[in-house]
Every structure is written in C-alpha cells, then in structure tokens.
Amino acid sequence: MRNTDQSSSLFWIAVGIGIAIRSIKYGLGTFHEPGPGFITFFAGAILTFLSLALFFSSFSDQEKRGGLRSLWAGREVGKVLYVILLLVAYALLLKSIGFLISTFVLLSLLFRVKGNYRVRTILFMSLLVTAVSYVIFEIWLKAQLPKGILERII
C-alpha cells in the first residue's frame, strides 16, 4: 500500500478484532456484573472502530500526506529515543528499586527533557507528583506498589 495509514490501520483492525474475539471467550458478563473479558472486549471494539475510521479517512486526503520521513520532520529524534529509553529503564527497575525512588528519578529526568525548569522546580514537581501518586494508589486505593530497596523502611 502506498499510504502508511492504510497499512497500519489494517494491522490495528486485525489486532482489535483479535482482542475482542479472545475477550468473548473469557466472558463479558453484564453492565452491573462485568466479567473478566468486559473491558478488553470494548477496548478491542474501540480499537477496531478507530482503525476503521483511520483507514477510510486515509483515502480522502491521500495527496496531502507525506511518507514516514515527513512524520519525523522537525522533531527532536534524540529526545524521543531518550524518553523511550527512560520508560524502558523505569519498567525494568520499578520492582527492584521501588515505586518512590524510580518514579521520582523518572519524573526528574522527564521534566528536565521537557523544559527549561530550574533544578529546584524540577525536584519539587517530581516530589509532589510522586507523593500524590503514592497517597492516591498506596494509601487511598490500597494498591500494592513495589517498595524495592525501601521495603524495610516503609
């Protein structure tokens, strides 16, 4: 296919249909008592619907679209790769280091990439977001976040 939107949307249509079909096997349940496949079924259906919309819209303005190079034109590819690397490292180190430390470090590095903030502002924002996230998930919702190296202290 000449248009990258057409080929990628066909791939995501297939993925969405596959997710929806597998979700039915787990059981959908009802709106009042959802089954294990309830959310994933609707996620697959929405993915399929949005991919179909992209597929059909790609025919209307095909001459306006550029290739893959135009998608990255004017972008700072180095920053994108740096953020992806940070997120992969965060996912790999979250359990061993713990939520508090790894989230604080991740946010500090992400805030540094995004803007020209002072170090004091970056540290404050990272501390604030990490603390609020911890209070919401660990204390209020009682989710078990990884404690990592702080397990004996917390």
OpenMM code with the backbone's topology and positions (N, CA, C; nanometers):
from openmm import Vec3, app, unit

residues = "MET ARG ASN THR ASP GLN SER SER SER LEU PHE TRP ILE ALA VAL GLY ILE GLY ILE ALA ILE ARG SER ILE LYS TYR GLY LEU GLY THR PHE HIS GLU PRO GLY PRO GLY PHE ILE THR PHE PHE ALA GLY ALA ILE LEU THR PHE LEU SER LEU ALA LEU PHE PHE SER SER PHE SER ASP GLN GLU LYS ARG GLY GLY LEU ARG SER LEU TRP ALA GLY ARG GLU VAL GLY LYS VAL LEU TYR VAL ILE LEU LEU LEU VAL ALA TYR ALA LEU LEU LEU LYS SER ILE GLY PHE LEU ILE SER THR PHE VAL LEU LEU SER LEU LEU PHE ARG VAL LYS GLY ASN TYR ARG VAL ARG THR ILE LEU PHE MET SER LEU LEU VAL THR ALA VAL SER TYR VAL ILE PHE GLU ILE TRP LEU LYS ALA GLN LEU PRO LYS GLY ILE LEU GLU ARG ILE ILE".split()
positions = [
    Vec3(0.0845, -0.1180, 0.0000),
    Vec3(0.0000, 0.0000, 0.0000),
    Vec3(0.0886, 0.1237, 0.0000),
    Vec3(0.0434, 0.2239, -0.0684),
    Vec3(0.1210, 0.3464, -0.0779),
    Vec3(0.1124, 0.4308, 0.0483),
    Vec3(0.0003, 0.4290, 0.1145),
    Vec3(-0.0220, 0.5127, 0.2303),
    Vec3(0.0061, 0.4331, 0.3584),
    Vec3(0.0918, 0.4880, 0.4442),
    Vec3(0.1258, 0.4175, 0.5681),
    Vec3(0.0062, 0.4075, 0.6620),
    Vec3(-0.0861, 0.5051, 0.6567),
    Vec3(-0.2058, 0.4984, 0.7413),
    Vec3(-0.2933, 0.3792, 0.7036),
    Vec3(-0.3000, 0.3484, 0.5765),
    Vec3(-0.3829, 0.2358, 0.5335),
    Vec3(-0.3268, 0.1037, 0.5840),
    Vec3(-0.1979, 0.0845, 0.5669),
    Vec3(-0.1394, -0.0426, 0.6102),
    Vec3(-0.1380, -0.0560, 0.7621),
    Vec3(-0.1077, 0.0506, 0.8334),
    Vec3(-0.1062, 0.0410, 0.9794),
    Vec3(-0.2472, 0.0245, 1.0348),
    Vec3(-0.3458, 0.0873, 0.9730),
    Vec3(-0.4831, 0.0726, 1.0220),
    Vec3(-0.5344, -0.0699, 0.9993),
    Vec3(-0.4946, -0.1332, 0.8897),
    Vec3(-0.5330, -0.2732, 0.8684),
    Vec3(-0.4735, -0.3640, 0.9755),
    Vec3(-0.3504, -0.3374, 1.0133),
    Vec3(-0.2881, -0.4143, 1.1213),
    Vec3(-0.3660, -0.3969, 1.2512),
    Vec3(-0.4002, -0.2719, 1.2860),
    Vec3(-0.4709, -0.2458, 1.4128),
    Vec3(-0.6148, -0.2945, 1.4093),
    Vec3(-0.6745, -0.3000, 1.2914),
    Vec3(-0.8084, -0.3603, 1.2796),
    Vec3(-0.7998, -0.5077, 1.3167),
    Vec3(-0.7008, -0.5764, 1.2644),
    Vec3(-0.6837, -0.7187, 1.2948),
    Vec3(-0.6557, -0.7403, 1.4438),
    Vec3(-0.5725, -0.6550, 1.5024),
    Vec3(-0.5427, -0.6665, 1.6450),
    Vec3(-0.6692, -0.6419, 1.7274),
    Vec3(-0.7457, -0.5391, 1.6926),
    Vec3(-0.8682, -0.5082, 1.7657),
    Vec3(-0.9702, -0.6203, 1.7584),
    Vec3(-0.9866, -0.6773, 1.6416),
    Vec3(-1.0805, -0.7897, 1.6254),
    Vec3(-1.0317, -0.9102, 1.7057),
    Vec3(-0.9009, -0.9363, 1.7019),
    Vec3(-0.8450, -1.0474, 1.7791),
    Vec3(-0.8666, -1.0297, 1.9288),
    Vec3(-0.8466, -0.9087, 1.9780),
    Vec3(-0.8690, -0.8807, 2.1208),
    Vec3(-1.0156, -0.9014, 2.1564),
    Vec3(-1.1048, -0.8505, 2.0723),
    Vec3(-1.2479, -0.8644, 2.1011),
    Vec3(-1.2913, -1.0110, 2.1010),
    Vec3(-1.2441, -1.0883, 2.0061),
    Vec3(-1.2816, -1.2302, 1.9984),
    Vec3(-1.2290, -1.3068, 2.1194),
    Vec3(-1.1033, -1.2830, 2.1565),
    Vec3(-1.0471, -1.3516, 2.2738),
    Vec3(-1.1188, -1.3103, 2.4021),
    Vec3(-1.1644, -1.1872, 2.4083),
    Vec3(-1.2337, -1.1388, 2.5274),
    Vec3(-1.3675, -1.2081, 2.5459),
    Vec3(-1.4340, -1.2406, 2.4364),
    Vec3(-1.5632, -1.3092, 2.4450),
    Vec3(-1.5444, -1.4459, 2.5107),
    Vec3(-1.4327, -1.5114, 2.4826),
    Vec3(-1.4065, -1.6427, 2.5414),
    Vec3(-1.3904, -1.6356, 2.6936),
    Vec3(-1.3476, -1.5200, 2.7453),
    Vec3(-1.3348, -1.5041, 2.8901),
    Vec3(-1.4685, -1.4724, 2.9568),
    Vec3(-1.5641, -1.4270, 2.8801),
    Vec3(-1.6955, -1.3938, 2.9339),
    Vec3(-1.7092, -1.2441, 2.9560),
    Vec3(-1.8162, -1.1866, 2.9003),
    Vec3(-1.8368, -1.0431, 2.9112),
    Vec3(-1.9132, -1.0032, 3.0374),
    Vec3(-2.0043, -1.0871, 3.0813),
    Vec3(-2.0872, -1.0514, 3.1954),
    Vec3(-2.1911, -0.9482, 3.1553),
    Vec3(-2.2336, -0.8664, 3.2496),
    Vec3(-2.3315, -0.7607, 3.2244),
    Vec3(-2.2719, -0.6273, 3.2677),
    Vec3(-2.3483, -0.5196, 3.2436),
    Vec3(-2.3002, -0.3885, 3.2873),
    Vec3(-2.2943, -0.3799, 3.4393),
    Vec3(-2.3847, -0.4480, 3.5075),
    Vec3(-2.3874, -0.4446, 3.6539),
    Vec3(-2.2889, -0.5429, 3.7159),
    Vec3(-2.2606, -0.6522, 3.6477),
    Vec3(-2.1642, -0.7515, 3.6939),
    Vec3(-2.0730, -0.7902, 3.5769),
    Vec3(-1.9747, -0.7027, 3.5468),
    Vec3(-1.8875, -0.7312, 3.4323),
    Vec3(-1.8002, -0.8528, 3.4554),
    Vec3(-1.7800, -0.9274, 3.3481),
    Vec3(-1.6932, -1.0446, 3.3529),
    Vec3(-1.5493, -1.0070, 3.3238),
    Vec3(-1.4594, -1.1048, 3.3236),
    Vec3(-1.3175, -1.0773, 3.3018),
    Vec3(-1.2853, -1.0217, 3.1629),
    Vec3(-1.3687, -1.0494, 3.0647),
    Vec3(-1.3411, -1.0010, 2.9300),
    Vec3(-1.4138, -0.8728, 2.8938),
    Vec3(-1.4833, -0.8137, 2.9886),
    Vec3(-1.5683, -0.6970, 2.9620),
    Vec3(-1.4883, -0.5780, 2.9091),
    Vec3(-1.3882, -0.5368, 2.9845),
    Vec3(-1.3109, -0.4180, 2.9465),
    Vec3(-1.2302, -0.4431, 2.8199),
    Vec3(-1.1672, -0.5595, 2.8114),
    Vec3(-1.0843, -0.5864, 2.6941),
    Vec3(-1.1679, -0.5996, 2.5672),
    Vec3(-1.2918, -0.6483, 2.5793),
    Vec3(-1.3781, -0.6560, 2.4619),
    Vec3(-1.4052, -0.5158, 2.4070),
    Vec3(-1.4431, -0.4253, 2.4960),
    Vec3(-1.4728, -0.2898, 2.4498),
    Vec3(-1.3472, -0.2158, 2.4056),
    Vec3(-1.2336, -0.2465, 2.4654),
    Vec3(-1.1078, -0.1869, 2.4186),
    Vec3(-1.0777, -0.2343, 2.2763),
    Vec3(-1.0964, -0.3639, 2.2505),
    Vec3(-1.0766, -0.4163, 2.1155),
    Vec3(-1.1754, -0.3583, 2.0159),
    Vec3(-1.2999, -0.3420, 2.0592),
    Vec3(-1.4024, -0.2845, 1.9705),
    Vec3(-1.3705, -0.1395, 1.9374),
    Vec3(-1.3272, -0.0628, 2.0377),
    Vec3(-1.2924, 0.0778, 2.0135),
    Vec3(-1.1702, 0.0874, 1.9236),
    Vec3(-1.0704, 0.0008, 1.9473),
    Vec3(-0.9524, -0.0009, 1.8613),
    Vec3(-0.9903, -0.0325, 1.7173),
    Vec3(-1.0794, -0.1274, 1.6982),
    Vec3(-1.1247, -0.1627, 1.5640),
    Vec3(-1.1981, -0.0464, 1.4988),
    Vec3(-1.2874, 0.0169, 1.5731),
    Vec3(-1.3650, 0.1296, 1.5203),
    Vec3(-1.2738, 0.2454, 1.4806),
    Vec3(-1.1792, 0.2819, 1.5668),
    Vec3(-1.0886, 0.3920, 1.5352),
    Vec3(-0.9967, 0.3584, 1.4180),
    Vec3(-0.9557, 0.2334, 1.4090),
    Vec3(-0.8716, 0.1917, 1.2959),
    Vec3(-0.9484, 0.1945, 1.1654),
    Vec3(-1.0755, 0.1556, 1.1707),
    Vec3(-1.1598, 0.1659, 1.0506),
    Vec3(-1.1766, 0.3112, 1.0083),
    Vec3(-1.1969, 0.3991, 1.1064),
    Vec3(-1.2101, 0.5415, 1.0745),
    Vec3(-1.0828, 0.5948, 1.0101),
    Vec3(-0.9674, 0.5550, 1.0618),
    Vec3(-0.8402, 0.5972, 1.0025),
    Vec3(-0.8247, 0.5409, 0.8620),
    Vec3(-0.8615, 0.4148, 0.8435),
    Vec3(-0.8480, 0.3516, 0.7128),
    Vec3(-0.9291, 0.4260, 0.6073),
    Vec3(-1.0553, 0.4572, 0.6392),
    Vec3(-1.1390, 0.5245, 0.5405),
    Vec3(-1.1018, 0.6712, 0.5230),
    Vec3(-1.0537, 0.7357, 0.6280),
    Vec3(-1.0139, 0.8757, 0.6122),
    Vec3(-0.8831, 0.8884, 0.5347),
    Vec3(-0.8040, 0.7831, 0.5303),
    Vec3(-0.6769, 0.7899, 0.4583),
    Vec3(-0.6966, 0.7999, 0.3076),
    Vec3(-0.8138, 0.7624, 0.2565),
    Vec3(-0.8403, 0.7733, 0.1132),
    Vec3(-0.8730, 0.9155, 0.0714),
    Vec3(-0.9322, 0.9934, 0.1613),
    Vec3(-0.9815, 1.1253, 0.1233),
    Vec3(-0.8707, 1.2272, 0.1012),
    Vec3(-0.7683, 1.2265, 0.1846),
    Vec3(-0.6641, 1.3266, 0.1696),
    Vec3(-0.5273, 1.2630, 0.1462),
    Vec3(-0.5260, 1.1685, 0.0530),
    Vec3(-0.4044, 1.0922, 0.0272),
    Vec3(-0.2943, 1.1798, -0.0333),
    Vec3(-0.3303, 1.2777, -0.1144),
    Vec3(-0.2276, 1.3576, -0.1778),
    Vec3(-0.1631, 1.4556, -0.0801),
    Vec3(-0.2287, 1.4862, 0.0318),
    Vec3(-0.1722, 1.5785, 0.1294),
    Vec3(-0.0694, 1.5110, 0.2191),
    Vec3(-0.0769, 1.3806, 0.2325),
    Vec3(0.0072, 1.3084, 0.3267),
    Vec3(0.1464, 1.2831, 0.2686),
    Vec3(0.2413, 1.2889, 0.3564),
    Vec3(0.3773, 1.2561, 0.3177),
    Vec3(0.4094, 1.1154, 0.3648),
    Vec3(0.5315, 1.0788, 0.3525),
    Vec3(0.5738, 0.9471, 0.3973),
    Vec3(0.6155, 0.9494, 0.5436),
    Vec3(0.6888, 0.8492, 0.5792),
    Vec3(0.7348, 0.8361, 0.7164),
    Vec3(0.8341, 0.9461, 0.7525),
    Vec3(0.9100, 0.9914, 0.6569),
    Vec3(1.0068, 1.0993, 0.6818),
    Vec3(0.9360, 1.2283, 0.7221),
    Vec3(0.8238, 1.2589, 0.6604),
    Vec3(0.7537, 1.3823, 0.6939),
    Vec3(0.6941, 1.3769, 0.8342),
    Vec3(0.6681, 1.2576, 0.8830),
    Vec3(0.6175, 1.2422, 1.0188),
    Vec3(0.7212, 1.2882, 1.1215),
    Vec3(0.8494, 1.2628, 1.0945),
    Vec3(0.9558, 1.2962, 1.1879),
    Vec3(1.0259, 1.4281, 1.1540),
    Vec3(0.9825, 1.4958, 1.0489),
    Vec3(1.0466, 1.6204, 1.0097),
    Vec3(1.0278, 1.7255, 1.1191),
    Vec3(1.1349, 1.7891, 1.1595),
    Vec3(1.1293, 1.8938, 1.2601),
    Vec3(1.1215, 1.8414, 1.4032),
    Vec3(1.1242, 1.7132, 1.4227),
    Vec3(1.1172, 1.6541, 1.5565),
    Vec3(1.2581, 1.6302, 1.6089),
    Vec3(1.2683, 1.6326, 1.7386),
    Vec3(1.3964, 1.6032, 1.8013),
    Vec3(1.3999, 1.4539, 1.8324),
    Vec3(1.4517, 1.3770, 1.7390),
    Vec3(1.4518, 1.2318, 1.7482),
    Vec3(1.5324, 1.1852, 1.8690),
    Vec3(1.6374, 1.2553, 1.9015),
    Vec3(1.7194, 1.2184, 2.0165),
    Vec3(1.6404, 1.2224, 2.1466),
    Vec3(1.5565, 1.3248, 2.1617),
    Vec3(1.4743, 1.3344, 2.2821),
    Vec3(1.3698, 1.2234, 2.2874),
    Vec3(1.3141, 1.1896, 2.1737),
    Vec3(1.2149, 1.0819, 2.1685),
    Vec3(1.2788, 0.9503, 2.2104),
    Vec3(1.3955, 0.9211, 2.1561),
    Vec3(1.4651, 0.7973, 2.1917),
    Vec3(1.5067, 0.7975, 2.3389),
    Vec3(1.5451, 0.9128, 2.3912),
    Vec3(1.5828, 0.9259, 2.5319),
    Vec3(1.4632, 0.8961, 2.6225),
    Vec3(1.3462, 0.9490, 2.5889),
    Vec3(1.2257, 0.9244, 2.6680),
    Vec3(1.1874, 0.7765, 2.6624),
    Vec3(1.1954, 0.7165, 2.5456),
    Vec3(1.1653, 0.5733, 2.5328),
    Vec3(1.2623, 0.4919, 2.6187),
    Vec3(1.3892, 0.5261, 2.6140),
    Vec3(1.4893, 0.4580, 2.6959),
    Vec3(1.4585, 0.4744, 2.8447),
    Vec3(1.4194, 0.5948, 2.8865),
    Vec3(1.3833, 0.6184, 3.0269),
    Vec3(1.2645, 0.5326, 3.0696),
    Vec3(1.1642, 0.5231, 2.9843),
    Vec3(1.0454, 0.4451, 3.0187),
    Vec3(1.0760, 0.2955, 3.0269),
    Vec3(1.1610, 0.2469, 2.9390),
    Vec3(1.2007, 0.1055, 2.9444),
    Vec3(1.2804, 0.0793, 3.0722),
    Vec3(1.3729, 0.1686, 3.1045),
    Vec3(1.4514, 0.1530, 3.2273),
    Vec3(1.3608, 0.1590, 3.3500),
    Vec3(1.2627, 0.2472, 3.3490),
    Vec3(1.1672, 0.2582, 3.4602),
    Vec3(1.0911, 0.1274, 3.4782),
    Vec3(1.0441, 0.0708, 3.3685),
    Vec3(0.9686, -0.0546, 3.3767),
    Vec3(1.0562, -0.1684, 3.4285),
    Vec3(1.1832, -0.1697, 3.3896),
    Vec3(1.2727, -0.2765, 3.4330),
    Vec3(1.3176, -0.2612, 3.5778),
    Vec3(1.3311, -0.1386, 3.6248),
    Vec3(1.3847, -0.1138, 3.7583),
    Vec3(1.2784, -0.0875, 3.8643),
    Vec3(1.1541, -0.0748, 3.8250),
    Vec3(1.0480, -0.0384, 3.9184),
    Vec3(1.0388, -0.1355, 4.0349),
    Vec3(1.0414, -0.2634, 4.0072),
    Vec3(1.0237, -0.3631, 4.1131),
    Vec3(1.1442, -0.3676, 4.2067),
    Vec3(1.2635, -0.3618, 4.1513),
    Vec3(1.3825, -0.3747, 4.2362),
    Vec3(1.4138, -0.2464, 4.3135),
    Vec3(1.3990, -0.1322, 4.2527),
    Vec3(1.4292, -0.0058, 4.3205),
    Vec3(1.3097, 0.0420, 4.4029),
    Vec3(1.1903, 0.0200, 4.3513),
    Vec3(1.0707, 0.0623, 4.4217),
    Vec3(1.0024, 0.1788, 4.3530),
    Vec3(0.8749, 0.1956, 4.3854),
    Vec3(0.7935, 0.2982, 4.3216),
    Vec3(0.8430, 0.4387, 4.3531),
    Vec3(0.8673, 0.4665, 4.4796),
    Vec3(0.9003, 0.6028, 4.5195),
    Vec3(1.0285, 0.6537, 4.4542),
    Vec3(1.1335, 0.5779, 4.4644),
    Vec3(1.2622, 0.6236, 4.4105),
    Vec3(1.2604, 0.6267, 4.2582),
    Vec3(1.2135, 0.5183, 4.1955),
    Vec3(1.2173, 0.5129, 4.0489),
    Vec3(1.1245, 0.6155, 3.9863),
    Vec3(1.0088, 0.6405, 4.0464),
    Vec3(0.9170, 0.7410, 3.9919),
    Vec3(0.9744, 0.8806, 4.0079),
    Vec3(1.0335, 0.9088, 4.1230),
    Vec3(1.0951, 1.0393, 4.1446),
    Vec3(1.2065, 1.0647, 4.0433),
    Vec3(1.2929, 0.9659, 4.0224),
    Vec3(1.4036, 0.9815, 3.9269),
    Vec3(1.3502, 0.9963, 3.7844),
    Vec3(1.2522, 0.9131, 3.7484),
    Vec3(1.1943, 0.9223, 3.6130),
    Vec3(1.1352, 1.0602, 3.5883),
    Vec3(1.0537, 1.1078, 3.6814),
    Vec3(0.9905, 1.2386, 3.6628),
    Vec3(1.0937, 1.3503, 3.6579),
    Vec3(1.1961, 1.3412, 3.7401),
    Vec3(1.3013, 1.4434, 3.7372),
    Vec3(1.3678, 1.4493, 3.6002),
    Vec3(1.3990, 1.3326, 3.5444),
    Vec3(1.4628, 1.3296, 3.4131),
    Vec3(1.3674, 1.3734, 3.3023),
    Vec3(1.2395, 1.3355, 3.3134),
    Vec3(1.1422, 1.3771, 3.2119),
    Vec3(1.1163, 1.5272, 3.2169),
    Vec3(1.1069, 1.5842, 3.3372),
    Vec3(1.0878, 1.7293, 3.3475),
    Vec3(1.2092, 1.8040, 3.2939),
    Vec3(1.3245, 1.7461, 3.3085),
    Vec3(1.4466, 1.8079, 3.2574),
    Vec3(1.4477, 1.8075, 3.1044),
    Vec3(1.3970, 1.7010, 3.0449),
    Vec3(1.3909, 1.6923, 2.8987),
    Vec3(1.2894, 1.7917, 2.8436),
    Vec3(1.1769, 1.8021, 2.9100),
    Vec3(1.0648, 1.8797, 2.8555),
    Vec3(1.0908, 2.0294, 2.8530),
    Vec3(1.1430, 2.0829, 2.9599),
    Vec3(1.1518, 2.2280, 2.9606),
    Vec3(1.2772, 2.2802, 3.0259),
    Vec3(1.2818, 2.4104, 3.0338),
    Vec3(1.3952, 2.4783, 3.0948),
    Vec3(1.3588, 2.5207, 3.2364),
    Vec3(1.3315, 2.4211, 3.3206),
    Vec3(1.2990, 2.4495, 3.4589),
    Vec3(1.4263, 2.4547, 3.5417),
    Vec3(1.4189, 2.5291, 3.6515),
    Vec3(1.5304, 2.5290, 3.7451),
    Vec3(1.5327, 2.3941, 3.8171),
    Vec3(1.6479, 2.3556, 3.8666),
    Vec3(1.6629, 2.2275, 3.9349),
    Vec3(1.5695, 2.2198, 4.0547),
    Vec3(1.5561, 2.3283, 4.1276),
    Vec3(1.4680, 2.3308, 4.2440),
    Vec3(1.3232, 2.3032, 4.2032),
    Vec3(1.2797, 2.3605, 4.0932),
    Vec3(1.1428, 2.3392, 4.0440),
    Vec3(1.1235, 2.1948, 3.9998),
    Vec3(1.2212, 2.1399, 3.9308),
    Vec3(1.2136, 2.0007, 3.8853),
    Vec3(1.2027, 1.9062, 4.0041),
    Vec3(1.2859, 1.9255, 4.1045),
    Vec3(1.2824, 1.8388, 4.2218),
    Vec3(1.1510, 1.8530, 4.2973),
    Vec3(1.1008, 1.9750, 4.3095),
    Vec3(0.9738, 1.9962, 4.3787),
    Vec3(0.8575, 1.9301, 4.3045),
    Vec3(0.8509, 1.9507, 4.1726),
    Vec3(0.7419, 1.8909, 4.0953),
    Vec3(0.7495, 1.7382, 4.0988),
    Vec3(0.8690, 1.6834, 4.0880),
    Vec3(0.8853, 1.5378, 4.0923),
    Vec3(0.8439, 1.4827, 4.2275),
    Vec3(0.8849, 1.5494, 4.3337),
    Vec3(0.8489, 1.5062, 4.4687),
    Vec3(0.6985, 1.5158, 4.4905),
    Vec3(0.6386, 1.6245, 4.4446),
    Vec3(0.4950, 1.6442, 4.4619),
    Vec3(0.4136, 1.5387, 4.3868),
    Vec3(0.4467, 1.5135, 4.2612),
    Vec3(0.3725, 1.4151, 4.1812),
    Vec3(0.3925, 1.2747, 4.2373),
    Vec3(0.5137, 1.2425, 4.2788),
    Vec3(0.5400, 1.1105, 4.3367),
    Vec3(0.4627, 1.0927, 4.4670),
    Vec3(0.4637, 1.1942, 4.5522),
    Vec3(0.3930, 1.1854, 4.6803),
    Vec3(0.2425, 1.1745, 4.6612),
    Vec3(0.1871, 1.2537, 4.5722),
    Vec3(0.0424, 1.2480, 4.5468),
    Vec3(0.0044, 1.1123, 4.4880),
    Vec3(0.0846, 1.0618, 4.3957),
    Vec3(0.0583, 0.9295, 4.3375),
    Vec3(0.0637, 0.8212, 4.4443),
    Vec3(0.1608, 0.8305, 4.5337),
    Vec3(0.1738, 0.7320, 4.6407),
    Vec3(0.0519, 0.7362, 4.7333),
    Vec3(0.0111, 0.8560, 4.7704),
    Vec3(-0.1054, 0.8694, 4.8596),
    Vec3(-0.2304, 0.8136, 4.7925),
    Vec3(-0.2516, 0.8465, 4.6657),
    Vec3(-0.3716, 0.8004, 4.5951),
    Vec3(-0.3721, 0.6486, 4.5812),
    Vec3(-0.2630, 0.5918, 4.5315),
    Vec3(-0.2633, 0.4490, 4.5000),
    Vec3(-0.2354, 0.3607, 4.6211),
    Vec3(-0.1385, 0.3942, 4.7005),
    Vec3(-0.0990, 0.3073, 4.8110),
    Vec3(-0.1905, 0.3236, 4.9326),
    Vec3(-0.2222, 0.4463, 4.9682),
    Vec3(-0.2983, 0.4704, 5.0904),
    Vec3(-0.4485, 0.4705, 5.0641),
    Vec3(-0.4921, 0.5504, 4.9660),
    Vec3(-0.6357, 0.5642, 4.9435),
    Vec3(-0.6948, 0.4414, 4.8744),
    Vec3(-0.6348, 0.3975, 4.7630),
    Vec3(-0.6881, 0.2838, 4.6877),
    Vec3(-0.6340, 0.1491, 4.7373),
    Vec3(-0.5364, 0.1519, 4.8250),
    Vec3(-0.4774, 0.0308, 4.8838),
    Vec3(-0.4176, -0.0627, 4.7779),
    Vec3(-0.3608, -0.0033, 4.6741),
    Vec3(-0.2876, -0.0813, 4.5735),
    Vec3(-0.1488, -0.1102, 4.6293),
    Vec3(-0.0946, -0.2229, 4.5956),
    Vec3(0.0378, -0.2594, 4.6464),
    Vec3(0.1440, -0.2179, 4.5452),
    Vec3(0.2036, -0.1058, 4.5706),
    Vec3(0.3107, -0.0578, 4.4844),
    Vec3(0.4416, -0.1225, 4.5275),
    Vec3(0.5330, -0.1441, 4.4328),
    Vec3(0.6612, -0.2064, 4.4682),
    Vec3(0.7411, -0.1161, 4.5628),
    Vec3(0.7879, -0.1731, 4.6724),
    Vec3(0.8636, -0.0959, 4.7702),
    Vec3(1.0124, -0.0980, 4.7411),
    Vec3(1.0605, -0.2033, 4.6783),
    Vec3(1.2002, -0.2130, 4.6385),
    Vec3(1.2955, -0.2063, 4.7551),
    Vec3(1.3975, -0.1226, 4.7427),
    Vec3(1.5008, -0.1141, 4.8457),
    Vec3(1.4514, -0.0438, 4.9725),
    Vec3(1.3374, 0.0195, 4.9687),
    Vec3(1.2800, 0.0848, 5.0861),
    Vec3(1.1834, -0.0065, 5.1628),
    Vec3(1.1820, -0.1345, 5.1296),
    Vec3(1.0837, -0.2266, 5.1882),
    Vec3(1.0938, -0.2329, 5.3405),
    Vec3(1.2134, -0.2297, 5.3946),
    Vec3(1.2298, -0.2372, 5.5409),
    Vec3(1.1902, -0.1081, 5.6098),
    Vec3(1.1988, 0.0033, 5.5401),
    Vec3(1.1679, 0.1335, 5.5994),
    Vec3(1.0174, 0.1624, 5.5967),
    Vec3(0.9521, 0.1310, 5.4860),
    Vec3(0.8097, 0.1643, 5.4692),
    Vec3(0.7233, 0.0568, 5.5317),
] * unit.nanometer
topology = app.Topology()
chain = topology.addChain("A")
for resn in residues:
    res = topology.addResidue(resn, chain)
    for name in ("N", "CA", "C"):
        topology.addAtom(name, app.Element.getBySymbol(name[0]), res)
